Amino acid sequence: MRVAEFTASLLESLDHSADWFFKGSFLKDNRTSHGSYRGPGMDEGLRILEDVSREFGVRTITDIHNAMQAEPVAQVVDIIQIPAFLCRQTSILEAAGATGKPVNIKKGQFMNPRDMKGSAAKAAAAGCPEIWLTERGTFFGYGDLVVDFRSLSIMSGFSQKVILDVTHSLQLPGAARGTSGGCREFAPALARAGAAWGVDGLFIEAHPDPASGLSDSLTMVDFDTLESMVRKSIIHWEGR
């Protein structure tokens, strides 16, 4: 609720008609360690997302992890997200597309961006009205990711929107003694670069105290950094 409150206030203060969406996970299923925090569960997580939507009038998005979750999740959120490691799973993509909600498919770290055309087609064939594709970095050897900006233009050819996931792209998978490491110091520059390239949106993880975060604490940004990133990115969007 603190993140949603801050972001709503920030967007209201801008002289720009930027859309924003609140994303939260009821289940973090792709964890490095069996002991890592995995979220509040579907019932409680969806209740929180309902509270956020009602309190701040914002559209919401969350992940599903199997086909059976698609329909109940679609009753609550505005956009369904497919996690990167599940981006080729036909049953999940079809179930998400069949809900009639927009679907955001995160590109797998192992995927050629051109191959995401097949993932988008699976959701579209099931009736999905709008498909987003999200770049979140590509494996660069062991324990590192790199963003190939060409993928942003490639994926725009077969989706309605292309998003750059700034903070997940800065992960160092498995590099922090049983959890993912990261290098958040590059987040502001990466966000500006994505906006200048021409993406339709930025995915940014924020937290009032990133060091105490239970997931991705080394890639999340604090509120001051979030505000700076949003303001400077909008300048780059307007300057294209």
Phi and psi restraints in degrees (value plus and minus 20) as a CYANA .aco file:
   2 ARG   PHI     -87.1   -47.1
   2 ARG   PSI     -60.3   -20.3
   3 VAL   PHI     -84.5   -44.5
   3 VAL   PSI     -64.7   -24.7
   4 ALA   PHI     -84.4   -44.4
   4 ALA   PSI     -61.5   -21.5
   5 GLU   PHI     -83.1   -43.1
   5 GLU   PSI     -65.8   -25.8
   6 PHE   PHI     -83.5   -43.5
   6 PHE   PSI     -65.3   -25.3
   7 THR   PHI     -86.2   -46.2
   7 THR   PSI     -60.9   -20.9
   8 ALA   PHI     -80.3   -40.3
   8 ALA   PSI     -64.5   -24.5
   9 SER   PHI     -83.8   -43.8
   9 SER   PSI     -61.4   -21.4
  10 LEU   PHI     -81.6   -41.6
  10 LEU   PSI     -69.0   -29.0
  11 LEU   PHI     -85.7   -45.7
  11 LEU   PSI     -54.2   -14.2
  12 GLU   PHI     -86.9   -46.9
  12 GLU   PSI     -47.3    -7.3
  13 SER   PHI    -101.9   -61.9
  13 SER   PSI     -29.9    10.1
  14 LEU   PHI    -106.3   -66.3
  14 LEU   PSI     122.4   162.4
  15 ASP   PHI    -108.0   -68.0
  15 ASP   PSI      41.2    81.2
  16 HIS   PHI    -182.5  -142.5
  16 HIS   PSI     119.4   159.4
  17 SER   PHI    -110.3   -70.3
  17 SER   PSI      35.1    75.1
  18 ALA   PHI     -95.9   -55.9
  18 ALA   PSI     115.1   155.1
  19 ASP   PHI    -102.3   -62.3
  19 ASP   PSI     129.5   169.5
  20 TRP   PHI    -160.9  -120.9
  20 TRP   PSI     133.9   173.9
  21 PHE   PHI    -152.3  -112.3
  21 PHE   PSI     120.8   160.8
  22 PHE   PHI    -117.4   -77.4
  22 PHE   PSI     103.4   143.4
  23 LYS   PHI    -133.7   -93.7
  23 LYS   PSI     108.2   148.2
  24 GLY   PHI    -160.7  -120.7
  24 GLY   PSI     130.6   170.6
  25 SER   PHI    -127.6   -87.6
  25 SER   PSI     106.2   146.2
  26 PHE   PHI    -100.3   -60.3
  26 PHE   PSI     -38.4     1.6
  27 LEU   PHI    -164.4  -124.4
  27 LEU   PSI     104.9   144.9
  28 LYS   PHI    -124.2   -84.2
  28 LYS   PSI      71.2   111.2
  29 ASP   PHI    -107.0   -67.0
  29 ASP   PSI     -41.6    -1.6
  30 ASN   PHI    -117.5   -77.5
  30 ASN   PSI      58.7    98.7
  31 ARG   PHI    -126.1   -86.1
  31 ARG   PSI     129.8   169.8
  32 THR   PHI     -89.0   -49.0
  32 THR   PSI     -60.4   -20.4
  33 SER   PHI    -138.9   -98.9
  33 SER   PSI     129.2   169.2
  34 HIS   PHI     -85.1   -45.1
  34 HIS   PSI     -41.2    -1.2
  35 GLY   PHI    -111.5   -71.5
  35 GLY   PSI     -19.5    20.5
  36 SER   PHI     -91.1   -51.1
  36 SER   PSI     127.0   167.0
  37 TYR   PHI     -81.1   -41.1
  37 TYR   PSI     115.0   155.0
  38 ARG   PHI    -137.5   -97.5
  38 ARG   PSI     -18.4    21.6
  39 GLY   PHI      89.0   129.0
  39 GLY   PSI     155.2   195.2
  40 PRO   PHI    -103.8   -63.8
  40 PRO   PSI     -25.9    14.1
  41 GLY   PHI      73.3   113.3
  41 GLY   PSI     144.9   184.9
  42 MET   PHI     -86.8   -46.8
  42 MET   PSI     -66.5   -26.5
  43 ASP   PHI     -82.1   -42.1
  43 ASP   PSI     -71.1   -31.1
  44 GLU   PHI     -89.6   -49.6
  44 GLU   PSI     -59.4   -19.4
  45 GLY   PHI     -83.1   -43.1
  45 GLY   PSI     -62.8   -22.8
  46 LEU   PHI     -87.9   -47.9
  46 LEU   PSI     -53.6   -13.6
  47 ARG   PHI     -82.6   -42.6
  47 ARG   PSI     -62.8   -22.8
  48 ILE   PHI     -83.1   -43.1
  48 ILE   PSI     -62.8   -22.8
  49 LEU   PHI     -83.6   -43.6
  49 LEU   PSI     -57.3   -17.3
  50 GLU   PHI     -81.4   -41.4
  50 GLU   PSI     -62.5   -22.5
  51 ASP   PHI     -82.2   -42.2
  51 ASP   PSI     -63.7   -23.7
  52 VAL   PHI     -81.5   -41.5
  52 VAL   PSI     -67.0   -27.0
  53 SER   PHI     -81.4   -41.4
  53 SER   PSI     -64.6   -24.6
  54 ARG   PHI     -88.4   -48.4
  54 ARG   PSI     -62.2   -22.2
  55 GLU   PHI     -91.0   -51.0
  55 GLU   PSI     -58.1   -18.1
  56 PHE   PHI    -136.3   -96.3
  56 PHE   PSI     -17.5    22.5
  57 GLY   PHI      40.7    80.7
  57 GLY   PSI      15.5    55.5
  58 VAL   PHI    -131.8   -91.8
  58 VAL   PSI     127.0   167.0
  59 ARG   PHI     -96.4   -56.4
  59 ARG   PSI     128.2   168.2
  60 THR   PHI    -141.7  -101.7
  60 THR   PSI     138.6   178.6
  61 ILE   PHI    -165.1  -125.1
  61 ILE   PSI     122.1   162.1
  62 THR   PHI    -171.7  -131.7
  62 THR   PSI     143.5   183.5
  63 ASP   PHI    -103.3   -63.3
  63 ASP   PSI     132.2   172.2
  64 ILE   PHI    -138.2   -98.2
  64 ILE   PSI     136.0   176.0
  65 HIS   PHI    -142.8  -102.8
  65 HIS   PSI     -27.3    12.7
  66 ASN   PHI    -174.1  -134.1
  66 ASN   PSI     144.6   184.6
  67 ALA   PHI     -83.1   -43.1
  67 ALA   PSI     -51.6   -11.6
  68 MET   PHI     -88.6   -48.6
  68 MET   PSI     -40.8    -0.8
  69 GLN   PHI     -99.7   -59.7
  69 GLN   PSI     -35.8     4.2
  70 ALA   PHI     -79.2   -39.2
  70 ALA   PSI     -71.0   -31.0
  71 GLU   PHI     -87.3   -47.3
  71 GLU   PSI     -69.5   -29.5
  72 PRO   PHI     -83.2   -43.2
  72 PRO   PSI     -54.5   -14.5
  73 VAL   PHI     -88.2   -48.2
  73 VAL   PSI     -58.5   -18.5
  74 ALA   PHI     -84.6   -44.6
  74 ALA   PSI     -40.3    -0.3
  75 GLN   PHI     -92.1   -52.1
  75 GLN   PSI     -35.7     4.3
  76 VAL   PHI    -134.4   -94.4
  76 VAL   PSI     -67.3   -27.3
  77 VAL   PHI    -117.3   -77.3
  77 VAL   PSI     146.4   186.4
  78 ASP   PHI    -112.0   -72.0
  78 ASP   PSI     -46.7    -6.7
  79 ILE   PHI    -157.1  -117.1
  79 ILE   PSI     116.8   156.8
  80 ILE   PHI    -121.4   -81.4
  80 ILE   PSI     114.8   154.8
  81 GLN   PHI    -130.9   -90.9
  81 GLN   PSI     119.9   159.9
  82 ILE   PHI    -125.8   -85.8
  82 ILE   PSI     101.2   141.2
  83 PRO   PHI     -82.3   -42.3
  83 PRO   PSI     136.0   176.0
  84 ALA   PHI     -76.9   -36.9
  84 ALA   PSI     -64.7   -24.7
  85 PHE   PHI     -92.0   -52.0
  85 PHE   PSI     -28.4    11.6
  86 LEU   PHI    -130.9   -90.9
  86 LEU   PSI      -6.7    33.3
  87 CYS   PHI     -89.9   -49.9
  87 CYS   PSI     -30.4     9.6
  88 ARG   PHI    -125.9   -85.9
  88 ARG   PSI     -22.4    17.6
  89 GLN   PHI     -95.5   -55.5
  89 GLN   PSI      86.3   126.3
  90 THR   PHI     -78.1   -38.1
  90 THR   PSI     -65.4   -25.4
  91 SER   PHI     -82.9   -42.9
  91 SER   PSI     -58.3   -18.3
  92 ILE   PHI     -90.5   -50.5
  92 ILE   PSI     -64.6   -24.6
  93 LEU   PHI     -82.1   -42.1
  93 LEU   PSI     -62.2   -22.2
  94 GLU   PHI     -87.3   -47.3
  94 GLU   PSI     -60.4   -20.4
  95 ALA   PHI     -85.4   -45.4
  95 ALA   PSI     -60.4   -20.4
  96 ALA   PHI     -86.1   -46.1
  96 ALA   PSI     -64.9   -24.9
  97 GLY   PHI     -82.4   -42.4
  97 GLY   PSI     -54.2   -14.2
  98 ALA   PHI     -91.7   -51.7
  98 ALA   PSI     -34.6     5.4
  99 THR   PHI     -91.6   -51.6
  99 THR   PSI     -37.8     2.2
 100 GLY   PHI      63.2   103.2
 100 GLY   PSI     -17.4    22.6
 101 LYS   PHI    -113.2   -73.2
 101 LYS   PSI     133.7   173.7
 102 PRO   PHI     -77.8   -37.8
 102 PRO   PSI     127.0   167.0
 103 VAL   PHI    -145.4  -105.4
 103 VAL   PSI     108.9   148.9
 104 ASN   PHI    -123.0   -83.0
 104 ASN   PSI      97.3   137.3
 105 ILE   PHI    -126.3   -86.3
 105 ILE   PSI      99.7   139.7
 106 LYS   PHI    -102.9   -62.9
 106 LYS   PSI     110.1   150.1
 107 LYS   PHI     -86.9   -46.9
 107 LYS   PSI     109.2   149.2
 108 GLY   PHI     -80.7   -40.7
 108 GLY   PSI     125.5   165.5
 109 GLN   PHI     -83.4   -43.4
 109 GLN   PSI     -34.2     5.8
 110 PHE   PHI    -123.8   -83.8
 110 PHE   PSI     -16.0    24.0
 111 MET   PHI    -120.4   -80.4
 111 MET   PSI     118.6   158.6
 112 ASN   PHI     -89.2   -49.2
 112 ASN   PSI     109.9   149.9
 113 PRO   PHI     -77.3   -37.3
 113 PRO   PSI     -49.9    -9.9
 114 ARG   PHI     -85.1   -45.1
 114 ARG   PSI     -48.5    -8.5
 115 ASP   PHI     -95.6   -55.6
 115 ASP   PSI     -31.6     8.4
 116 MET   PHI     -89.1   -49.1
 116 MET   PSI     -32.8     7.2
 117 LYS   PHI     -80.0   -40.0
 117 LYS   PSI     -58.1   -18.1
 118 GLY   PHI     -86.7   -46.7
 118 GLY   PSI     -59.6   -19.6
 119 SER   PHI     -83.7   -43.7
 119 SER   PSI     -63.8   -23.8
 120 ALA   PHI     -82.9   -42.9
 120 ALA   PSI     -59.0   -19.0
 121 ALA   PHI     -84.9   -44.9
 121 ALA   PSI     -54.8   -14.8
 122 LYS   PHI     -83.6   -43.6
 122 LYS   PSI     -64.4   -24.4
 123 ALA   PHI     -88.1   -48.1
 123 ALA   PSI     -60.7   -20.7
 124 ALA   PHI     -83.7   -43.7
 124 ALA   PSI     -60.2   -20.2
 125 ALA   PHI     -83.6   -43.6
 125 ALA   PSI     -45.6    -5.6
 126 ALA   PHI    -106.6   -66.6
 126 ALA   PSI     -22.9    17.1
 127 GLY   PHI      91.4   131.4
 127 GLY   PSI     -10.0    30.0
 128 CYS   PHI     -83.9   -43.9
 128 CYS   PSI     107.8   147.8
 129 PRO   PHI    -101.6   -61.6
 129 PRO   PSI     -40.9    -0.9
 130 GLU   PHI    -174.6  -134.6
 130 GLU   PSI     106.6   146.6
 131 ILE   PHI    -136.8   -96.8
 131 ILE   PSI     108.6   148.6
 132 TRP   PHI    -128.0   -88.0
 132 TRP   PSI     125.3   165.3
 133 LEU   PHI    -142.3  -102.3
 133 LEU   PSI     114.9   154.9
 134 THR   PHI    -139.0   -99.0
 134 THR   PSI     105.2   145.2
 135 GLU   PHI    -103.4   -63.4
 135 GLU   PSI     108.6   148.6
 136 ARG   PHI    -155.8  -115.8
 136 ARG   PSI       8.3    48.3
 137 GLY   PHI      74.2   114.2
 137 GLY   PSI     137.7   177.7
 138 THR   PHI    -145.4  -105.4
 138 THR   PSI     119.6   159.6
 139 PHE   PHI     -73.8   -33.8
 139 PHE   PSI     110.4   150.4
 140 PHE   PHI    -142.7  -102.7
 140 PHE   PSI      62.0   102.0
 141 GLY   PHI      52.0    92.0
 141 GLY   PSI    -173.7  -133.7
 142 TYR   PHI    -111.5   -71.5
 142 TYR   PSI     113.0   153.0
 143 GLY   PHI      53.6    93.6
 143 GLY   PSI       1.9    41.9
 144 ASP   PHI    -171.1  -131.1
 144 ASP   PSI     137.4   177.4
 145 LEU   PHI    -150.1  -110.1
 145 LEU   PSI     133.6   173.6
 146 VAL   PHI    -158.5  -118.5
 146 VAL   PSI     126.3   166.3
 147 VAL   PHI    -119.2   -79.2
 147 VAL   PSI     102.2   142.2
 148 ASP   PHI    -118.1   -78.1
 148 ASP   PSI      86.1   126.1
 149 PHE   PHI     -84.6   -44.6
 149 PHE   PSI     -38.9     1.1
 150 ARG   PHI     -80.5   -40.5
 150 ARG   PSI     -49.3    -9.3
 151 SER   PHI     -83.4   -43.4
 151 SER   PSI     -48.1    -8.1
 152 LEU   PHI     -85.1   -45.1
 152 LEU   PSI     -60.8   -20.8
 153 SER   PHI     -95.1   -55.1
 153 SER   PSI     -58.6   -18.6
 154 ILE   PHI     -80.5   -40.5
 154 ILE   PSI     -67.8   -27.8
 155 MET   PHI     -92.2   -52.2
 155 MET   PSI     -39.3     0.7
 156 SER   PHI     -87.6   -47.6
 156 SER   PSI     -36.6     3.4
 157 GLY   PHI     -94.6   -54.6
 157 GLY   PSI     -35.1     4.9
 158 PHE   PHI    -160.5  -120.5
 158 PHE   PSI      13.6    53.6
 159 SER   PHI    -171.1  -131.1
 159 SER   PSI     141.4   181.4
 160 GLN   PHI     -99.7   -59.7
 160 GLN   PSI     -50.9   -10.9
 161 LYS   PHI    -161.2  -121.2
 161 LYS   PSI     126.1   166.1
 162 VAL   PHI    -140.4  -100.4
 162 VAL   PSI     109.2   149.2
 163 ILE   PHI    -135.8   -95.8
 163 ILE   PSI     123.2   163.2
 164 LEU   PHI    -124.6   -84.6
 164 LEU   PSI      96.4   136.4
 165 ASP   PHI    -103.2   -63.2
 165 ASP   PSI      77.7   117.7
 166 VAL   PHI     -86.4   -46.4
 166 VAL   PSI     -71.6   -31.6
 167 THR   PHI     -97.0   -57.0
 167 THR   PSI     -58.7   -18.7
 168 HIS   PHI     -86.5   -46.5
 168 HIS   PSI     -48.2    -8.2
 169 SER   PHI     -87.7   -47.7
 169 SER   PSI     -34.2     5.8
 170 LEU   PHI    -122.6   -82.6
 170 LEU   PSI      -6.9    33.1
 171 GLN   PHI     -89.9   -49.9
 171 GLN   PSI     133.3   173.3
 172 LEU   PHI    -138.4   -98.4
 172 LEU   PSI      70.5   110.5
 173 PRO   PHI     -76.5   -36.5
 173 PRO   PSI     106.0   146.0
 174 GLY   PHI      47.7    87.7
 174 GLY   PSI      -3.2    36.8
 175 ALA   PHI    -114.2   -74.2
 175 ALA   PSI     -19.1    20.9
 176 ALA   PHI    -139.5   -99.5
 176 ALA   PSI      30.8    70.8
 177 ARG   PHI      35.6    75.6
 177 ARG   PSI      41.5    81.5
 178 GLY   PHI      77.0   117.0
 178 GLY   PSI     -23.8    16.2
 179 THR   PHI    -155.1  -115.1
 179 THR   PSI     150.0   190.0
 180 SER   PHI     -98.3   -58.3
 180 SER   PSI     115.7   155.7
 181 GLY   PHI    -107.1   -67.1
 181 GLY   PSI    -188.0  -148.0
 182 GLY   PHI     157.9   197.9
 182 GLY   PSI     150.0   190.0
 183 CYS   PHI    -157.2  -117.2
 183 CYS   PSI      57.2    97.2
 184 ARG   PHI     -83.7   -43.7
 184 ARG   PSI     -36.6     3.4
 185 GLU   PHI     -82.5   -42.5
 185 GLU   PSI     -39.4     0.6
 186 PHE   PHI    -110.3   -70.3
 186 PHE   PSI     -23.4    16.6
 187 ALA   PHI     -80.6   -40.6
 187 ALA   PSI     -67.0   -27.0
 188 PRO   PHI     -79.1   -39.1
 188 PRO   PSI     -63.4   -23.4
 189 ALA   PHI     -87.3   -47.3
 189 ALA   PSI     -59.5   -19.5
 190 LEU   PHI     -85.2   -45.2
 190 LEU   PSI     -59.5   -19.5
 191 ALA   PHI     -83.5   -43.5
 191 ALA   PSI     -64.0   -24.0
 192 ARG   PHI     -83.4   -43.4
 192 ARG   PSI     -59.8   -19.8
 193 ALA   PHI     -84.1   -44.1
 193 ALA   PSI     -61.9   -21.9
 194 GLY   PHI     -83.6   -43.6
 194 GLY   PSI     -62.6   -22.6
 195 ALA   PHI     -84.0   -44.0
 195 ALA   PSI     -62.4   -22.4
 196 ALA   PHI     -85.8   -45.8
 196 ALA   PSI     -53.7   -13.7
 197 TRP   PHI     -86.6   -46.6
 197 TRP   PSI     -54.0   -14.0
 198 GLY   PHI      95.0   135.0
 198 GLY   PSI       5.2    45.2
 199 VAL   PHI     -84.7   -44.7
 199 VAL   PSI     140.6   180.6
 200 ASP   PHI    -104.5   -64.5
 200 ASP   PSI     -37.2     2.8
 201 GLY   PHI    -189.7  -149.7
 201 GLY   PSI     144.0   184.0
 202 LEU   PHI    -140.4  -100.4
 202 LEU   PSI     118.2   158.2
 203 PHE   PHI    -125.3   -85.3
 203 PHE   PSI      97.1   137.1
 204 ILE   PHI    -152.2  -112.2
 204 ILE   PSI     105.0   145.0
 205 GLU   PHI    -107.1   -67.1
 205 GLU   PSI     108.0   148.0
 206 ALA   PHI    -151.8  -111.8
 206 ALA   PSI     135.0   175.0
 207 HIS   PHI    -175.7  -135.7
 207 HIS   PSI     121.6   161.6
 208 PRO   PHI     -82.4   -42.4
 208 PRO   PSI     -47.4    -7.4
 209 ASP   PHI    -164.0  -124.0
 209 ASP   PSI      62.9   102.9
 210 PRO   PHI     -72.4   -32.4
 210 PRO   PSI     -55.2   -15.2
 211 ALA   PHI     -81.4   -41.4
 211 ALA   PSI     -45.7    -5.7
 212 SER   PHI    -116.4   -76.4
 212 SER   PSI     -17.3    22.7
 213 GLY   PHI     -84.2   -44.2
 213 GLY   PSI     125.4   165.4
 214 LEU   PHI    -108.6   -68.6
 214 LEU   PSI     -25.9    14.1
 215 SER   PHI    -169.4  -129.4
 215 SER   PSI     114.4   154.4
 216 ASP   PHI      35.7    75.7
 216 ASP   PSI      19.9    59.9
 217 SER   PHI     -86.7   -46.7
 217 SER   PSI     -41.2    -1.2
 218 LEU   PHI    -112.4   -72.4
 218 LEU   PSI     -22.5    17.5
 219 THR   PHI    -136.7   -96.7
 219 THR   PSI     -40.4    -0.4
 220 MET   PHI     -86.4   -46.4
 220 MET   PSI     131.5   171.5
 221 VAL   PHI    -128.9   -88.9
 221 VAL   PSI     137.3   177.3
 222 ASP   PHI    -103.2   -63.2
 222 ASP   PSI     157.5   197.5
 223 PHE   PHI     -87.1   -47.1
 223 PHE   PSI     -59.2   -19.2
 224 ASP   PHI     -81.6   -41.6
 224 ASP   PSI     -62.5   -22.5
 225 THR   PHI     -87.4   -47.4
 225 THR   PSI     -60.1   -20.1
 226 LEU   PHI     -78.3   -38.3
 226 LEU   PSI     -66.8   -26.8
 227 GLU   PHI     -81.1   -41.1
 227 GLU   PSI     -65.2   -25.2
 228 SER   PHI     -81.8   -41.8
 228 SER   PSI     -63.0   -23.0
 229 MET   PHI     -82.1   -42.1
 229 MET   PSI     -64.4   -24.4
 230 VAL   PHI     -85.6   -45.6
 230 VAL   PSI     -66.3   -26.3
 231 ARG   PHI     -83.5   -43.5
 231 ARG   PSI     -64.5   -24.5
 232 LYS   PHI     -92.2   -52.2
 232 LYS   PSI     -53.7   -13.7
 233 SER   PHI     -86.0   -46.0
 233 SER   PSI     -58.3   -18.3
 234 ILE   PHI     -84.2   -44.2
 234 ILE   PSI     -57.3   -17.3
 235 ILE   PHI     -79.2   -39.2
 235 ILE   PSI     -62.8   -22.8
 236 HIS   PHI     -89.3   -49.3
 236 HIS   PSI     -55.5   -15.5
 237 TRP   PHI     -82.4   -42.4
 237 TRP   PSI     -66.1   -26.1
 238 GLU   PHI     -88.3   -48.3
 238 GLU   PSI     -45.9    -5.9
 239 GLY   PHI    -106.7   -66.7
 239 GLY   PSI     -25.1    14.9
